[in-house]
Amino acid sequence: GEGVDVYIGLLAPGCQRLDYIGMEDDLAVHGKSIRRPKGLSWIVVDEKQALCVKNVRGNKKAFFFSTPPPSGERRRRTYIAAPLCAPGGGTLGLIAIDSLNQKDPPV
C-alpha cells in the first residue's frame, strides 16, 4: 500500500544545522542532521514559506541520507514542507511530508 513519511527538522543553535526527528523510529532521517546548504529544507527555513516539489526524484537539491529511490519508477513522488515559526517571527525548523514511503525521505 501507499503511505507517507512525516518528519520534523529542528534548527540547531547557530542556524547552520537541522536535526531531524522522524515520526517513526525507522525513518532514515530520525536522529540525523544536515548542514547548510545541503537539501531542500534550507529553502523552507530561509524563505519561511511552504515548498511543494511534485517530482522530488528529479530535483537536484534533494538530499537522501542513503540512496535515492530508483529514478525509473513511473510514479512521481511529492515532497511538501512548511516552516515551524516561533510567535516572535523566528524560525524553529520545518515539518515535511513526502509520498516516497521509502524510509529514506529527502531533506
Backbone as ProteinMPNN parsed JSONL, in Angstrom:
{"seq_chain_A": "GEGVDVYIGLLAPGCQRLDYIGMEDDLAVHGKSIRRPKGLSWIVVDEKQALCVKNVRGNKKAFFFSTPPPSGERRRRTYIAAPLCAPGGGTLGLIAIDSLNQKDPPV", "coords_chain_A": {"N_chain_A": [[0.801, -1.186, 0.0], [0.239, 2.337, -0.348], [1.896, 5.02, 1.321], [2.961, 7.616, 3.583], [5.804, 9.582, 4.535], [6.6, 11.287, 7.483], [8.18, 13.965, 9.062], [10.24, 16.038, 11.194], [12.366, 18.843, 11.107], [14.583, 20.387, 13.175], [15.939, 23.534, 13.873], [19.228, 23.995, 14.792], [21.161, 25.589, 17.453], [22.887, 28.461, 16.301], [22.113, 28.227, 13.725], [23.055, 26.727, 11.519], [22.668, 24.086, 11.164], [20.327, 21.418, 10.796], [18.416, 19.314, 12.767], [16.935, 16.173, 12.671], [13.803, 14.596, 13.371], [12.056, 11.728, 13.081], [8.717, 10.655, 12.494], [8.425, 8.03, 12.774], [10.539, 5.655, 14.215], [12.166, 4.163, 12.493], [12.665, 5.628, 10.217], [15.045, 6.919, 7.939], [15.946, 9.506, 8.399], [15.618, 9.987, 11.087], [17.061, 11.168, 13.992], [19.266, 12.192, 12.664], [21.339, 14.73, 11.052], [21.659, 17.67, 8.962], [23.831, 19.986, 7.337], [24.131, 23.426, 6.32], [24.703, 24.086, 2.858], [23.101, 21.987, 2.186], [20.396, 20.167, 0.821], [16.733, 20.379, 0.463], [15.435, 21.451, 2.634], [16.584, 23.823, 3.625], [15.676, 25.819, 1.945], [13.011, 26.099, 2.695], [13.28, 26.85, 5.413], [14.87, 29.22, 5.272], [13.414, 30.928, 3.549], [11.024, 31.011, 4.814], [8.65, 29.923, 3.889], [6.196, 27.656, 2.602], [6.959, 24.702, 0.708], [6.521, 22.849, -2.222], [7.386, 20.089, -3.99], [6.836, 18.463, -6.83], [7.987, 16.283, -8.201], [10.184, 14.858, -6.611], [12.347, 13.179, -6.963], [13.533, 14.049, -9.29], [14.705, 16.413, -8.571], [17.566, 18.243, -8.126], [18.462, 19.448, -5.818], [17.482, 17.996, -3.72], [18.307, 15.916, -0.984], [19.314, 12.726, 0.08], [19.772, 10.53, 2.81], [20.723, 7.93, 2.476], [20.571, 5.99, -0.343], [18.951, 7.515, -3.149], [15.53, 6.942, -4.194], [14.764, 4.653, -6.903], [15.11, 6.098, -10.115], [13.746, 5.243, -12.302], [11.167, 4.533, -11.72], [7.746, 4.877, -12.483], [5.803, 6.392, -11.163], [5.394, 9.631, -9.953], [6.779, 11.265, -7.149], [5.898, 13.214, -4.346], [7.098, 15.966, -2.397], [6.462, 17.841, 0.424], [6.831, 20.653, 2.433], [6.749, 22.753, 5.33], [7.463, 25.748, 7.125], [8.264, 25.869, 10.639], [7.319, 28.214, 12.781], [8.228, 30.549, 15.328], [6.378, 32.365, 17.866], [7.364, 35.031, 17.897], [8.254, 35.422, 15.353], [10.598, 34.217, 14.512], [12.283, 31.37, 13.026], [11.828, 27.99, 13.794], [12.277, 25.591, 12.613], [11.211, 22.977, 10.44], [8.374, 21.139, 9.167], [7.905, 18.188, 7.388], [6.491, 16.268, 4.717], [6.306, 13.433, 2.707], [5.594, 11.432, -0.212], [7.067, 9.215, -0.722], [7.489, 6.915, 0.826], [9.675, 5.301, 1.482], [11.274, 4.979, 3.627], [13.541, 6.443, 3.604], [13.465, 9.44, 3.369], [13.634, 12.523, 1.397], [15.569, 15.427, 2.268]], "CA_chain_A": [[0.0, 0.0, 0.0], [0.929, 3.624, -0.369], [1.964, 5.693, 2.596], [3.731, 8.851, 3.599], [6.81, 9.787, 5.572], [6.402, 12.569, 8.167], [9.336, 14.23, 9.899], [10.468, 17.422, 11.602], [13.751, 19.285, 11.179], [14.71, 21.483, 14.146], [17.111, 24.372, 13.676], [20.157, 23.948, 15.928], [21.766, 26.892, 17.762], [23.839, 28.896, 15.296], [21.358, 28.207, 12.46], [23.816, 26.12, 10.43], [22.374, 22.648, 11.16], [18.971, 20.963, 11.091], [18.374, 17.994, 13.397], [15.668, 15.563, 12.261], [13.052, 13.649, 14.184], [11.069, 11.051, 12.251], [7.515, 10.236, 13.22], [8.668, 6.616, 13.007], [11.956, 5.489, 14.548], [12.947, 3.518, 11.44], [12.951, 6.541, 9.107], [16.484, 7.177, 7.841], [16.267, 10.847, 8.893], [15.464, 10.048, 12.552], [18.308, 11.319, 14.738], [20.366, 12.662, 11.82], [21.43, 16.179, 10.839], [22.303, 18.193, 7.755], [24.39, 21.333, 7.457], [23.955, 24.288, 5.152], [23.433, 24.411, 2.22], [22.609, 20.711, 1.67], [18.995, 19.774, 0.939], [15.58, 21.252, 0.216], [14.972, 22.023, 3.902], [17.067, 25.192, 3.84], [14.802, 26.727, 1.198], [11.83, 26.309, 3.548], [13.694, 27.568, 6.625], [15.358, 30.561, 4.954], [12.377, 31.753, 2.926], [9.849, 30.975, 5.696], [7.494, 29.633, 3.047], [5.991, 26.25, 2.273], [7.549, 24.25, -0.549], [5.955, 21.617, -2.779], [8.149, 19.588, -5.128], [5.983, 17.396, -7.375], [8.799, 15.132, -8.569], [11.377, 15.077, -5.794], [13.468, 12.401, -7.518], [14.175, 14.822, -10.344], [15.204, 17.684, -8.037], [18.982, 18.093, -7.77], [18.703, 19.987, -4.475], [17.048, 16.987, -2.736], [19.379, 15.105, -0.396], [18.883, 11.496, 0.742], [20.835, 10.048, 3.677], [21.338, 6.754, 1.849], [20.437, 6.134, -1.788], [17.634, 7.987, -3.568], [14.696, 5.921, -4.825], [15.08, 4.48, -8.323], [14.528, 7.129, -10.97], [12.972, 4.614, -13.349], [9.784, 4.291, -11.338], [6.846, 5.76, -13.235], [5.016, 7.284, -10.309], [6.101, 10.797, -9.416], [6.617, 11.381, -5.707], [5.805, 14.61, -3.926], [7.675, 16.417, -1.123], [5.836, 19.077, 0.891], [7.374, 21.08, 3.721], [6.313, 24.072, 5.798], [8.284, 26.197, 8.257], [7.734, 25.959, 12.003], [7.692, 29.564, 13.191], [8.012, 30.954, 16.711], [5.449, 33.504, 17.965], [8.037, 36.292, 17.608], [8.613, 35.512, 13.942], [11.771, 33.412, 14.184], [12.017, 30.032, 12.508], [12.286, 26.9, 14.65], [12.615, 24.459, 11.757], [10.194, 22.677, 9.45], [7.718, 19.838, 9.15], [7.887, 17.728, 5.999], [5.723, 15.072, 4.377], [6.527, 13.015, 1.328], [4.864, 10.229, -0.605], [8.027, 8.202, -1.163], [7.286, 5.709, 1.622], [10.882, 4.517, 1.272], [12.023, 5.016, 4.884], [14.693, 7.338, 3.413], [12.897, 10.619, 2.712], [14.532, 13.609, 1.061], [15.574, 16.558, 3.212]], "C_chain_A": [[0.845, 1.252, 0.0], [0.892, 4.244, 1.02], [2.743, 6.977, 2.46], [4.765, 8.798, 4.708], [6.559, 11.17, 6.16], [7.583, 12.771, 9.105], [9.489, 15.728, 10.138], [11.971, 17.676, 11.612], [13.811, 20.491, 12.104], [16.028, 22.222, 13.938], [17.967, 24.362, 14.936], [20.687, 25.358, 16.219], [22.859, 27.229, 16.747], [23.265, 28.867, 13.887], [22.128, 27.631, 11.277], [23.527, 24.625, 10.274], [20.905, 22.416, 11.465], [19.058, 19.546, 11.634], [16.992, 17.406, 13.162], [15.118, 14.569, 13.272], [12.015, 13.035, 13.255], [9.868, 10.671, 13.092], [7.536, 8.731, 13.459], [10.168, 6.451, 13.23], [12.788, 4.886, 13.427], [13.131, 4.381, 10.195], [14.439, 6.869, 9.112], [16.869, 8.551, 8.39], [16.271, 10.932, 10.418], [16.833, 10.096, 13.242], [19.492, 11.807, 13.919], [20.276, 14.163, 11.614], [21.978, 16.48, 9.455], [22.8, 19.602, 8.05], [24.113, 22.109, 6.174], [25.001, 23.975, 4.108], [22.709, 23.155, 1.722], [21.105, 20.538, 1.879], [17.967, 20.849, 0.647], [15.141, 21.996, 1.475], [15.383, 23.475, 4.095], [16.249, 26.213, 3.062], [13.601, 27.097, 2.063], [12.178, 27.175, 4.756], [14.064, 29.021, 6.299], [14.282, 31.476, 4.369], [11.099, 31.833, 3.757], [8.567, 30.791, 4.891], [7.419, 28.138, 2.79], [6.587, 25.954, 0.897], [6.877, 22.949, -0.965], [6.765, 21.26, -4.011], [7.411, 18.362, -5.644], [6.752, 16.146, -7.767], [10.144, 15.252, -7.867], [12.577, 14.291, -6.316], [14.237, 13.188, -8.573], [14.777, 16.129, -9.86], [16.635, 17.502, -7.542], [19.314, 18.609, -6.369], [18.325, 18.967, -3.384], [18.241, 16.161, -2.276], [18.751, 13.911, 0.305], [20.045, 10.987, 1.583], [21.477, 8.763, 3.163], [21.201, 6.913, 0.344], [19.05, 6.64, -2.148], [16.836, 6.847, -4.19], [15.033, 5.801, -6.305], [14.376, 5.513, -9.193], [13.653, 6.534, -12.065], [11.515, 4.363, -12.992], [8.88, 5.318, -12.021], [6.123, 6.769, -12.359], [5.883, 8.428, -9.783], [5.804, 10.904, -7.927], [6.737, 12.833, -5.288], [6.426, 14.824, -2.548], [7.006, 17.74, -0.785], [6.433, 19.412, 2.251], [6.886, 22.481, 4.042], [7.164, 24.462, 6.998], [7.521, 26.112, 9.576], [8.236, 27.284, 12.559], [7.347, 29.827, 14.65], [7.067, 32.147, 16.739], [6.085, 34.853, 17.622], [8.483, 36.441, 16.169], [9.841, 34.713, 13.552], [11.37, 32.028, 13.692], [12.629, 28.994, 13.432], [12.771, 25.707, 13.835], [11.524, 24.249, 10.73], [9.546, 21.33, 9.736], [7.602, 19.448, 7.682], [7.108, 16.426, 5.873], [6.1, 14.713, 2.953], [5.793, 11.716, 1.055], [5.798, 9.138, -1.095], [7.804, 6.865, -0.467], [8.457, 4.746, 1.457], [11.721, 4.383, 2.543], [13.311, 5.823, 4.763], [14.21, 8.578, 2.678], [13.944, 11.65, 2.37], [14.481, 14.684, 2.129], [16.042, 17.801, 2.482]], "O_chain_A": [[2.035, 1.215, 0.315], [-0.037, 4.012, 1.792], [3.135, 7.374, 1.363], [4.618, 8.066, 5.688], [6.33, 12.125, 5.418], [7.951, 11.866, 9.854], [8.953, 16.56, 9.406], [12.751, 16.839, 12.065], [13.164, 21.506, 11.846], [17.091, 21.609, 13.84], [17.485, 24.684, 16.022], [20.668, 26.223, 15.343], [23.661, 26.368, 16.384], [23.859, 29.417, 12.96], [21.871, 28.016, 10.137], [24.061, 23.972, 9.377], [20.309, 23.118, 12.282], [19.697, 18.681, 11.035], [15.985, 18.063, 13.424], [15.849, 13.821, 13.922], [11.181, 13.751, 12.7], [10.003, 10.396, 14.284], [6.753, 8.216, 14.257], [10.974, 7.044, 12.513], [14.004, 5.076, 13.403], [13.699, 3.913, 9.208], [15.027, 7.073, 10.174], [18.011, 8.741, 8.808], [16.865, 11.851, 10.983], [17.651, 9.188, 13.093], [20.615, 11.835, 14.422], [19.273, 14.792, 11.952], [22.669, 15.659, 8.851], [22.257, 20.309, 8.9], [23.893, 21.538, 5.106], [26.121, 23.618, 4.473], [21.789, 23.262, 0.911], [20.601, 20.739, 2.984], [18.269, 22.041, 0.589], [14.535, 23.064, 1.381], [14.631, 24.269, 4.66], [16.142, 27.364, 3.486], [13.224, 28.265, 2.151], [11.458, 28.119, 5.081], [13.616, 29.944, 6.98], [14.251, 32.67, 4.669], [10.201, 32.618, 3.454], [7.542, 31.413, 5.17], [8.434, 27.443, 2.762], [6.7, 26.835, 0.045], [6.689, 22.052, -0.143], [6.826, 22.034, -4.967], [7.366, 17.334, -4.968], [6.212, 15.044, -7.672], [11.126, 15.697, -8.462], [13.717, 14.713, -6.121], [15.445, 13.014, -8.73], [15.313, 16.888, -10.667], [16.886, 16.7, -6.642], [20.341, 18.239, -5.801], [18.799, 19.069, -2.253], [19.079, 15.759, -3.082], [17.773, 14.058, 1.039], [21.188, 11.005, 1.126], [22.664, 8.535, 3.396], [21.684, 7.905, -0.2], [18.068, 6.24, -1.522], [17.425, 5.877, -4.668], [15.539, 6.752, -6.901], [13.184, 5.77, -9.023], [12.887, 7.261, -12.696], [10.713, 4.019, -13.86], [9.228, 6.495, -12.115], [5.865, 7.892, -12.792], [6.964, 8.207, -9.239], [4.676, 10.652, -7.502], [7.566, 13.582, -5.806], [6.302, 13.986, -1.655], [6.982, 18.656, -1.607], [6.526, 18.547, 3.122], [6.64, 23.291, 3.148], [7.544, 23.607, 7.798], [6.3, 26.262, 9.62], [9.434, 27.458, 12.781], [6.309, 29.387, 15.145], [6.958, 32.87, 15.749], [5.399, 35.733, 17.103], [9.034, 37.477, 15.797], [10.103, 34.544, 12.362], [10.247, 31.578, 13.92], [13.796, 29.094, 13.81], [13.58, 24.91, 14.31], [10.968, 25.212, 10.201], [10.099, 20.496, 10.453], [7.246, 20.269, 6.837], [7.072, 15.605, 6.789], [6.202, 15.587, 2.092], [5.417, 10.993, 1.977], [5.371, 8.23, -1.808], [7.915, 5.808, -1.089], [8.268, 3.539, 1.311], [12.769, 3.736, 2.527], [14.092, 5.885, 5.713], [14.508, 8.755, 1.497], [15.02, 11.67, 2.969], [13.472, 14.839, 2.817], [16.124, 18.873, 3.08]]}, "name": "protein", "num_of_chains": 1, "seq": "GEGVDVYIGLLAPGCQRLDYIGMEDDLAVHGKSIRRPKGLSWIVVDEKQALCVKNVRGNKKAFFFSTPPPSGERRRRTYIAAPLCAPGGGTLGLIAIDSLNQKDPPV"}
